[in-house]
Amino acid sequence: MKQNIIFFVKYPKKDKVKTRLAKSVDKTLVIELYKCFVADMLETLETLNANTTIFFQPDVSKEKMQTWIGHKYPLFEQKGDDLGERMYHAFHQMFQNGCNECIIVGSDTPDLPAAIYQEAFAKLKESDGVIGPAADGGYYLLGLHKRSLDPSLFQNILWSSEHVFSQTLEKIRQLHYKMNQLPKWEDIDTIENLHNLYHRNLTTQFYHSKTMQLILSSKFKGALSWKKK
């Protein structure tokens, strides 16, 4: 089986997606924005020589996910009590299904370019794993071989904190893994993150994305002040 991308996605409903962003932007608009995030990321993933498998949180049915996403991608429920368990089980399931190399990403980096994914798979071939540090102290991507999947990588981590990346690096050190790093990237969780995404993509290919076109549309008229720099 060729390389696989595990894509963690939430079903877009009020108070379930981008809750910090919803403190600054209308909740209905936040849902529409999140749908654009997912659509733009899937469009990027389509350009890669890798399979994409979507793992969704089990607060909705697979049928509802298919109504939104369609039937193009395999869909599986996430399993586990915290993010670490859910990631471990997703990797484990894909490796059991015959995959040898996997990277996992969430749906918070809509402008992550194809080149970063390509770099991730290239660096994975020469190491035990690859990791992409996020600007907020977490990580936006993790890549592993079947041989390097170890549950301790996901245990005793303060998830959703600024310590996630540093604590994971300590786990990597304890396992004596060679882990290559990717460029730092920014998750879009707050209005400040969205502001940064807007400005850094005014002259990039991502300018034509669904996310940017929504931000540029009249629907964001009430939030135009934050677009000024």
Secondary structure as UniProt FT lines:
FT   STRAND          4..9
FT   TURN            14..16
FT   TURN            19..20
FT   HELIX           21..23
FT   HELIX           27..45
FT   TURN            46..47
FT   STRAND          51..56
FT   TURN            58..59
FT   HELIX           62..69
FT   STRAND          75..77
FT   HELIX           83..96
FT   TURN            97..98
FT   STRAND          101..105
FT   TURN            110..111
FT   HELIX           114..125
FT   STRAND          129..134
FT   TURN            135..136
FT   STRAND          139..145
FT   HELIX           146..148
FT   HELIX           151..154
FT   TURN            159..160
FT   TURN            162..163
FT   HELIX           164..175
FT   STRAND          179..181
FT   HELIX           191..200
FT   TURN            201..203
FT   HELIX           205..208
FT   HELIX           210..216
FT   HELIX           218..227
//
